[in-house]
Amino acid sequence: METSPETAFAQTIRTAIDSMLIDLHTSLPCEVVAVDYAMQTVNVKIVVNRITADDEPLPFDIITEVPIGYTQTKKYSITLPINTGDTGQLIFNERQLDNWIVNNEIKEPDDTRKHSLSDALFIPNFVSRINNIPNISTSELEIRTRDNLTKLRVNENGTITADCINFVVNSTNTTINATAKFKVVSPVSEFSAAVNVLGLLSASAYSGLVGSSMTTNVNLETTKDVIASGISVKNHTHSGVQTGSGNTGVPQ
């Protein structure tokens, strides 16, 4: 059967469009093959091959110096380590970005390329299904490691929970405002310098503790001293000392 002139023309147009689309890129998954933290770029390989007009596979070349799309503003950022083998998504910008990426210049592009491989942005947010996040929470926001052993959890009931081996806070001044209770459950608590208590200090007595006449019990074997209202627990004296069943005066 002969192809009508109109059908042949439509097929020619379709073939030409398909050929043009081979080099028109919007978004593709990729794998990191190198990372440059100083420049905040990655080299990547695209993990899906192109198909030519003749249905032949056409692999992409390695794309180099692709900017990493961190979540950031002028004052704040959220970063995460990126390593070789990590996967993500490439977005191919509509126009050439060289002037803006390199010099922060807002001006017309130097050429007419569109959706080019040279104008890609890497976003580390895309994995194959076999690499999905395991044991994902269905009720809490989480920032976590893949093994789920270290994580920060936030739920809608107003609870923030940190699961970790070591929790370190580095600050000049640290304030915790707890309107009801501040509770520490630990077999050992250490303070490397002075501890100032502005209210009542009390502890339940147990073996190894030495109690004072106040509601204060402190292990004085491992403590230099405890000062309460300006009076030393270790070295204070008493007035009104007498023999018999009477009580001494208050410590001085």
SULJOFEN-V962911 format. One record per residue. N is the residue number from 1. RES is the residue in three letters. SS is DSSP state (hx for helix, st for strand, lp for the rest). Layout:
N | RES | SS
N | RES | SS
This chain:
1 | MET | lp
2 | GLU | lp
3 | THR | lp
4 | SER | lp
5 | PRO | hx
6 | GLU | hx
7 | THR | hx
8 | ALA | hx
9 | PHE | hx
10 | ALA | hx
11 | GLN | hx
12 | THR | hx
13 | ILE | hx
14 | ARG | hx
15 | THR | hx
16 | ALA | hx
17 | ILE | hx
18 | ASP | hx
19 | SER | hx
20 | MET | hx
21 | LEU | hx
22 | ILE | lp
23 | ASP | lp
24 | LEU | lp
25 | HIS | lp
26 | THR | lp
27 | SER | st
28 | LEU | st
29 | PRO | st
30 | CYS | st
31 | GLU | st
32 | VAL | st
33 | VAL | st
34 | ALA | st
35 | VAL | st
36 | ASP | st
37 | TYR | lp
38 | ALA | lp
39 | MET | lp
40 | GLN | lp
41 | THR | st
42 | VAL | st
43 | ASN | st
44 | VAL | st
45 | LYS | st
46 | ILE | st
47 | VAL | lp
48 | VAL | lp
49 | ASN | lp
50 | ARG | st
51 | ILE | st
52 | THR | lp
53 | ALA | lp
54 | ASP | lp
55 | ASP | lp
56 | GLU | lp
57 | PRO | st
58 | LEU | st
59 | PRO | lp
60 | PHE | lp
61 | ASP | lp
62 | ILE | lp
63 | ILE | st
64 | THR | st
65 | GLU | st
66 | VAL | st
67 | PRO | st
68 | ILE | st
69 | GLY | lp
70 | TYR | lp
71 | THR | st
72 | GLN | st
73 | THR | lp
74 | LYS | lp
75 | LYS | lp
76 | TYR | lp
77 | SER | st
78 | ILE | st
79 | THR | lp
80 | LEU | lp
81 | PRO | lp
82 | ILE | lp
83 | ASN | lp
84 | THR | lp
85 | GLY | lp
86 | ASP | lp
87 | THR | st
88 | GLY | st
89 | GLN | st
90 | LEU | st
91 | ILE | st
92 | PHE | st
93 | ASN | lp
94 | GLU | lp
95 | ARG | lp
96 | GLN | lp
97 | LEU | lp
98 | ASP | hx
99 | ASN | hx
100 | TRP | hx
101 | ILE | hx
102 | VAL | hx
103 | ASN | hx
104 | ASN | lp
105 | GLU | lp
106 | ILE | lp
107 | LYS | lp
108 | GLU | lp
109 | PRO | lp
110 | ASP | lp
111 | ASP | lp
112 | THR | lp
113 | ARG | lp
114 | LYS | lp
115 | HIS | lp
116 | SER | lp
117 | LEU | hx
118 | SER | hx
119 | ASP | hx
120 | ALA | st
121 | LEU | st
122 | PHE | st
123 | ILE | st
124 | PRO | lp
125 | ASN | lp
126 | PHE | lp
127 | VAL | lp
128 | SER | lp
129 | ARG | hx
130 | ILE | hx
131 | ASN | hx
132 | ASN | lp
133 | ILE | lp
134 | PRO | lp
135 | ASN | lp
136 | ILE | lp
137 | SER | lp
138 | THR | lp
139 | SER | lp
140 | GLU | lp
141 | LEU | st
142 | GLU | st
143 | ILE | st
144 | ARG | st
145 | THR | lp
146 | ARG | lp
147 | ASP | lp
148 | ASN | lp
149 | LEU | lp
150 | THR | lp
151 | LYS | st
152 | LEU | st
153 | ARG | st
154 | VAL | st
155 | ASN | lp
156 | GLU | lp
157 | ASN | lp
158 | GLY | lp
159 | THR | lp
160 | ILE | st
161 | THR | st
162 | ALA | st
163 | ASP | st
164 | CYS | lp
165 | ILE | lp
166 | ASN | lp
167 | PHE | lp
168 | VAL | lp
169 | VAL | lp
170 | ASN | lp
171 | SER | lp
172 | THR | lp
173 | ASN | lp
174 | THR | lp
175 | THR | lp
176 | ILE | lp
177 | ASN | lp
178 | ALA | lp
179 | THR | lp
180 | ALA | lp
181 | LYS | lp
182 | PHE | lp
183 | LYS | lp
184 | VAL | lp
185 | VAL | lp
186 | SER | lp
187 | PRO | lp
188 | VAL | lp
189 | SER | lp
190 | GLU | lp
191 | PHE | lp
192 | SER | lp
193 | ALA | lp
194 | ALA | lp
195 | VAL | lp
196 | ASN | lp
197 | VAL | lp
198 | LEU | lp
199 | GLY | lp
200 | LEU | lp
201 | LEU | lp
202 | SER | lp
203 | ALA | lp
204 | SER | lp
205 | ALA | lp
206 | TYR | lp
207 | SER | lp
208 | GLY | lp
209 | LEU | lp
210 | VAL | st
211 | GLY | st
212 | SER | lp
213 | SER | lp
214 | MET | lp
215 | THR | lp
216 | THR | lp
217 | ASN | st
218 | VAL | st
219 | ASN | lp
220 | LEU | lp
221 | GLU | lp
222 | THR | lp
223 | THR | lp
224 | LYS | lp
225 | ASP | lp
226 | VAL | lp
227 | ILE | st
228 | ALA | st
229 | SER | lp
230 | GLY | lp
231 | ILE | st
232 | SER | st
233 | VAL | lp
234 | LYS | lp
235 | ASN | lp
236 | HIS | lp
237 | THR | lp
238 | HIS | st
239 | SER | lp
240 | GLY | lp
241 | VAL | lp
242 | GLN | lp
243 | THR | lp
244 | GLY | lp
245 | SER | lp
246 | GLY | lp
247 | ASN | lp
248 | THR | lp
249 | GLY | lp
250 | VAL | lp
251 | PRO | st
252 | GLN | lp
